[in-house]
Structure formats: C-alpha cells, structure tokens
Amino acid sequence: MDKTILVVEVMTYASGRKIYTIKKHAQSLEKASEYQVCLKNLNDDKDTTYELFNVLGQFDVQTIEKVNEVVNA
C-alpha cells in the first residue's frame, strides 16, 4: 500500500464552497504532521485550514503516539 500522506490546504469561502490544494507530501505521518503544524502556525486566515489525507481518506489526528507492535510467538 502507498504510504504517501498529503498535507492539504482547505479554503472555505463565505458561500460554503471549499477549495482543496495539496501543499506538501510526506512518506510518514510524523513528517506530514510537522509540515501541517508549520503551515498552521504561519496561517493567519481563519477560512484556511490544513488537513492530512492518505489513500484511505482524511486523518483525524489530535496527537501522534508511537504504537509498539505486539508479536505472538
């Protein structure tokens, strides 16, 4: 499966219309989240947000935590 994660700019107009623009792509959720945080910090427009997407859809990430894999012997 493709592991590319997109950082997408979402501009919402007064009419409710939304425009989506890919601003960045990354090969890991950690790197994509770094890009997203930087773009959010530089953003001063209340009608513009930044979201993460992958091949399956939109991420809803509040915090990023490393999850250790459990291996049964």
C-alpha positions, 0 to 999 in steps of 0.5 A, a space after each residue: 500500500 502507498 504510504 504517501 500522506 498529503 498535507 492539504 490546504 482547505 479554503 472555505 469561502 463565505 458561500 460554503 464552497 471549499 477549495 482543496 490544494 495539496 501543499 506538501 507530501 510526506 512518506 510518514 505521518 510524523 513528517 506530514 504532521 510537522 509540515 501541517 503544524 508549520 503551515 498552521 502556525 504561519 496561517 493567519 486566515 481563519 477560512 484556511 485550514 490544513 488537513 492530512 489525507 492518505 489513500 484511505 481518506 482524511 486523518 483525524 489526528 489530535 496527537 501522534 503516539 508511537 504504537 509498539 507492535 505486539 508479536 505472538 510467538 
